[in-house]
Amino acid sequence: MTAAAAVVAAAVGAVALPAAAADHHYPGRVHSVVYISSVRYDSPGRDDRSNWSLNQEWVDITNSTRRAVNLDGWTLRDEDGHTYTFRHVRLDRRSTVRVHTGVGRDSRTDLFQDRRAYVWNNDHDTATLRNDRDRFVDDVAWGRHRGHRR
């Protein structure tokens, strides 16, 4: 009886694992091929608009597939209309790129909006990712919109 229970428990765990692994820290979410995997909207320390502080505010975009995705022309936007357009960006297979608010030098893992002011509101906002045809891809909301999904 104990061996049978162990087999059932293992089978249930094997079925439940992929769903839990896909959730990351946004429970209950179903991810598309490319999605917003993490947002840091409140940079640590004082909001002094220093480049260091601005670059501690970021959004991670993840490609969950086995193929690279061309992000050229895709946009990342907040509720106030601040928009970052991806230019000449190829997101490798199963990789993540971090989009920082401040000024910096773009690399394969880090992109910079080159702004001198914060984009993401600390109390509430929504980060929205759209493809090069302006079609909705993903969004993440926090504050009063927390849990909001399109």
Residue frames as qw, qx, qy, qz and C-alpha x, y, z in Angstrom:
[[0.000, 0.885, 0.465, 0.000, 0.00, 0.00, 0.00],
 [0.308, -0.795, 0.102, 0.513, 2.83, 2.41, 0.83],
 [0.402, -0.134, 0.603, 0.676, 4.58, 1.71, -2.48],
 [0.205, 0.615, 0.671, 0.360, 1.34, 2.39, -4.39],
 [0.139, -0.931, -0.261, 0.215, 0.85, 5.66, -2.53],
 [0.396, -0.575, 0.328, 0.637, 4.42, 6.68, -3.39],
 [0.357, 0.192, 0.683, 0.608, 3.81, 5.94, -7.08],
 [0.060, 0.818, 0.548, 0.163, 0.61, 8.01, -7.08],
 [0.283, -0.870, -0.045, 0.401, 2.34, 10.87, -5.25],
 [0.423, -0.323, 0.492, 0.688, 5.23, 10.79, -7.74],
 [0.277, 0.448, 0.690, 0.497, 2.82, 10.80, -10.70],
 [0.066, -0.916, -0.394, 0.026, 0.84, 13.74, -9.29],
 [0.381, -0.737, 0.158, 0.535, 4.09, 15.61, -8.56],
 [0.431, -0.048, 0.595, 0.677, 5.36, 15.01, -12.08],
 [0.164, 0.674, 0.612, 0.380, 2.15, 16.37, -13.56],
 [0.211, -0.933, -0.264, 0.126, 2.04, 19.40, -11.24],
 [0.587, -0.436, 0.159, 0.663, 5.72, 20.35, -11.60],
 [0.377, 0.283, 0.418, 0.777, 5.67, 21.90, -15.08],
 [0.113, -0.829, -0.410, -0.362, 2.78, 24.22, -14.19],
 [0.524, -0.806, -0.090, 0.258, 4.48, 25.37, -11.00],
 [0.612, -0.210, 0.270, 0.713, 7.82, 25.82, -12.77],
 [0.273, 0.502, 0.452, 0.685, 6.18, 27.97, -15.44],
 [0.238, -0.878, -0.415, -0.032, 4.57, 30.26, -12.86],
 [0.401, 0.385, -0.267, 0.787, 7.82, 31.94, -11.76],
 [0.118, -0.223, -0.585, 0.771, 6.61, 34.54, -9.28],
 [0.433, 0.063, -0.100, -0.894, 3.32, 35.32, -11.02],
 [0.301, 0.078, 0.932, -0.186, 1.11, 32.43, -9.84],
 [0.505, 0.533, 0.610, -0.298, -1.63, 31.20, -12.12],
 [0.286, 0.743, -0.235, -0.558, -0.15, 32.78, -15.24],
 [0.847, 0.278, 0.402, 0.210, 0.17, 31.09, -18.60],
 [0.221, -0.656, 0.342, 0.636, 3.24, 32.33, -20.45],
 [0.716, 0.682, -0.008, -0.149, 3.57, 33.00, -24.13],
 [0.852, 0.304, -0.084, 0.418, 6.76, 32.36, -26.05],
 [0.345, 0.290, -0.248, 0.857, 8.20, 35.72, -24.96],
 [0.440, -0.759, -0.455, -0.156, 6.98, 37.23, -21.70],
 [0.087, -0.739, 0.347, -0.571, 7.74, 39.69, -18.90],
 [0.749, -0.120, -0.626, 0.181, 9.39, 37.47, -16.32],
 [0.513, -0.490, -0.414, 0.570, 10.24, 40.06, -13.64],
 [0.102, 0.813, 0.129, 0.559, 9.87, 43.76, -12.83],
 [0.469, -0.390, -0.394, 0.688, 11.72, 45.89, -10.31],
 [0.069, 0.797, 0.368, 0.473, 9.66, 49.07, -10.21],
 [0.394, -0.910, 0.046, -0.116, 11.07, 50.47, -6.95],
 [0.630, 0.468, -0.451, 0.426, 14.83, 50.83, -7.05],
 [0.691, -0.474, -0.413, 0.355, 16.53, 50.32, -3.68],
 [0.414, -0.206, -0.154, 0.873, 17.56, 53.32, -1.62],
 [0.121, 0.637, 0.215, -0.730, 16.61, 56.93, -2.17],
 [0.552, 0.638, 0.477, 0.246, 14.95, 57.93, -5.43],
 [0.263, -0.721, 0.101, 0.633, 17.64, 60.49, -6.24],
 [0.652, 0.741, 0.065, -0.147, 17.52, 60.10, -10.05],
 [0.216, -0.650, 0.664, 0.298, 21.17, 59.07, -10.14],
 [0.602, 0.372, -0.594, -0.382, 22.04, 56.80, -13.04],
 [0.118, 0.152, -0.953, 0.232, 22.77, 53.99, -10.57],
 [0.373, 0.221, 0.646, -0.629, 19.30, 54.35, -9.04],
 [0.619, 0.429, -0.135, -0.644, 17.60, 54.61, -12.44],
 [0.510, 0.354, -0.753, -0.220, 19.32, 51.42, -13.60],
 [0.084, -0.040, 0.917, -0.387, 18.10, 49.55, -10.52],
 [0.612, 0.387, 0.350, -0.595, 14.62, 49.95, -12.00],
 [0.114, 0.328, -0.798, -0.493, 14.18, 47.30, -14.72],
 [0.849, 0.179, 0.176, -0.464, 12.00, 44.81, -16.58],
 [0.308, -0.299, 0.870, 0.244, 13.14, 41.31, -17.57],
 [0.753, 0.384, -0.140, -0.515, 11.93, 39.92, -20.90],
 [0.479, -0.297, 0.825, 0.043, 12.32, 36.13, -21.31],
 [0.638, 0.334, -0.506, -0.475, 12.29, 33.89, -24.38],
 [0.697, -0.257, 0.602, -0.293, 11.15, 30.43, -23.29],
 [0.896, 0.404, 0.028, -0.183, 11.61, 28.72, -26.65],
 [0.803, -0.189, 0.387, 0.412, 14.42, 26.80, -28.34],
 [0.523, 0.532, 0.324, 0.582, 14.69, 29.47, -31.06],
 [0.239, -0.209, -0.106, 0.942, 15.96, 33.04, -31.03],
 [0.155, 0.805, 0.572, -0.017, 13.32, 35.77, -31.34],
 [0.317, 0.290, 0.137, 0.892, 13.83, 39.04, -33.20],
 [0.157, -0.689, -0.552, 0.443, 12.53, 41.85, -30.93],
 [0.202, -0.024, 0.241, 0.949, 13.22, 44.62, -33.45],
 [0.265, -0.323, -0.368, -0.831, 10.29, 47.05, -33.31],
 [0.504, -0.516, -0.689, 0.067, 8.73, 45.53, -30.16],
 [0.081, -0.625, 0.151, -0.762, 7.74, 47.99, -27.43],
 [0.450, -0.356, -0.695, 0.433, 7.66, 48.09, -23.65],
 [0.109, -0.543, -0.142, -0.820, 5.27, 50.71, -22.25],
 [0.095, -0.207, -0.720, 0.655, 3.97, 51.97, -18.92],
 [0.087, 0.701, 0.695, -0.136, 0.49, 53.35, -18.13],
 [0.022, -0.804, -0.062, 0.592, 1.64, 56.95, -18.71],
 [0.683, 0.725, 0.073, -0.048, 2.77, 56.16, -22.26],
 [0.159, -0.752, 0.608, 0.200, 6.54, 56.06, -21.68],
 [0.947, 0.295, 0.089, -0.094, 7.63, 53.70, -24.44],
 [0.304, -0.583, 0.679, 0.325, 10.88, 51.88, -25.08],
 [0.839, 0.473, -0.082, -0.256, 11.28, 50.46, -28.60],
 [0.768, -0.292, 0.494, 0.284, 13.63, 47.53, -29.09],
 [0.486, 0.800, -0.269, -0.227, 16.12, 48.22, -31.90],
 [0.571, 0.520, -0.633, 0.045, 18.29, 45.50, -33.43],
 [0.425, -0.410, 0.694, -0.412, 17.68, 43.11, -30.53],
 [0.725, 0.078, -0.641, -0.238, 17.78, 39.35, -30.93],
 [0.603, -0.472, 0.474, -0.435, 16.74, 37.44, -27.82],
 [0.258, 0.332, -0.904, -0.085, 18.55, 34.13, -27.82],
 [0.711, -0.247, -0.599, -0.273, 16.78, 30.86, -27.10],
 [0.725, -0.520, -0.430, 0.138, 15.89, 30.31, -23.48],
 [0.460, 0.036, -0.234, 0.856, 17.40, 33.59, -22.39],
 [0.168, -0.865, -0.436, 0.181, 16.44, 36.82, -20.66],
 [0.364, 0.393, 0.001, 0.844, 17.28, 40.43, -21.36],
 [0.277, -0.653, -0.484, 0.512, 16.97, 43.11, -18.67],
 [0.210, 0.684, 0.274, 0.642, 15.69, 46.53, -19.78],
 [0.398, -0.398, -0.383, 0.733, 17.06, 49.21, -17.42],
 [0.099, 0.919, 0.371, -0.093, 15.58, 52.70, -17.17],
 [0.240, -0.852, 0.181, 0.428, 18.83, 54.70, -17.02],
 [0.465, 0.790, -0.370, -0.152, 21.78, 55.27, -19.32],
 [0.655, -0.411, 0.619, 0.133, 24.22, 52.51, -20.24],
 [0.225, 0.460, -0.718, -0.471, 25.79, 50.43, -22.96],
 [0.891, 0.090, 0.027, -0.445, 23.55, 47.75, -24.46],
 [0.073, -0.393, 0.914, 0.070, 24.71, 44.13, -24.35],
 [0.425, -0.086, -0.834, -0.341, 23.17, 40.71, -24.99],
 [0.382, -0.387, -0.797, 0.263, 21.84, 40.61, -21.42],
 [0.153, -0.637, -0.389, 0.648, 21.20, 44.28, -20.60],
 [0.238, 0.584, 0.416, 0.655, 19.47, 47.05, -22.53],
 [0.214, -0.396, -0.348, 0.822, 19.15, 50.69, -21.47],
 [0.205, 0.813, 0.540, 0.073, 16.31, 53.13, -22.14],
 [0.430, 0.175, 0.005, 0.886, 18.76, 56.05, -21.65],
 [0.253, -0.813, -0.360, -0.382, 16.27, 58.00, -19.55],
 [0.257, 0.290, -0.460, 0.799, 17.12, 60.48, -16.83],
 [0.500, -0.228, 0.289, -0.784, 13.84, 60.02, -14.93],
 [0.333, 0.007, 0.918, -0.216, 12.01, 57.02, -13.47],
 [0.374, -0.043, -0.635, -0.675, 9.43, 55.22, -15.61],
 [0.515, -0.317, -0.789, -0.106, 7.75, 52.67, -13.37],
 [0.404, -0.613, 0.114, -0.669, 5.52, 54.06, -10.60],
 [0.099, 0.237, -0.871, 0.420, 6.22, 52.56, -7.18],
 [0.446, 0.061, 0.570, -0.688, 2.60, 52.52, -6.00],
 [0.702, 0.388, 0.575, -0.164, 0.92, 51.15, -9.15],
 [0.253, 0.602, -0.475, -0.590, 1.62, 50.71, -12.83],
 [0.897, 0.227, 0.374, -0.068, 1.45, 48.21, -15.68],
 [0.137, -0.520, 0.667, 0.516, 4.35, 47.11, -17.89],
 [0.793, 0.448, 0.316, -0.265, 3.01, 46.10, -21.32],
 [0.317, -0.348, 0.713, 0.520, 4.97, 44.28, -24.01],
 [0.695, 0.593, 0.213, -0.346, 3.79, 44.48, -27.65],
 [0.730, 0.033, 0.496, 0.468, 5.30, 42.97, -30.78],
 [0.214, -0.221, 0.360, 0.881, 6.40, 44.78, -33.94],
 [0.107, -0.407, -0.677, -0.604, 2.82, 44.67, -35.25],
 [0.257, -0.305, 0.267, -0.877, 1.58, 46.38, -32.06],
 [0.754, -0.287, -0.503, -0.311, -0.13, 43.17, -30.93],
 [0.567, -0.649, 0.342, -0.374, -0.36, 42.51, -27.21],
 [0.601, 0.291, -0.730, 0.143, 2.22, 39.98, -25.97],
 [0.591, -0.353, -0.638, 0.344, 2.20, 40.27, -22.16],
 [0.108, -0.722, 0.123, -0.672, 1.73, 42.63, -19.24],
 [0.536, -0.263, -0.655, 0.463, 2.44, 42.75, -15.54],
 [0.219, -0.742, -0.115, -0.622, 0.59, 45.04, -13.14],
 [0.469, -0.176, -0.647, 0.575, 1.20, 45.98, -9.51],
 [0.091, 0.028, 0.294, -0.951, -0.44, 48.16, -6.87],
 [0.542, 0.254, 0.374, -0.709, -4.13, 48.82, -7.39],
 [0.713, 0.406, -0.335, -0.464, -4.00, 46.86, -10.67],
 [0.165, -0.393, 0.902, -0.063, -2.28, 43.83, -9.17],
 [0.480, 0.173, 0.851, -0.124, -3.57, 40.65, -10.72],
 [0.538, 0.669, 0.063, -0.508, -4.88, 42.51, -13.78],
 [0.433, -0.125, 0.768, 0.456, -4.33, 40.45, -16.93],
 [0.466, 0.424, -0.222, -0.744, -5.49, 41.13, -20.47]]
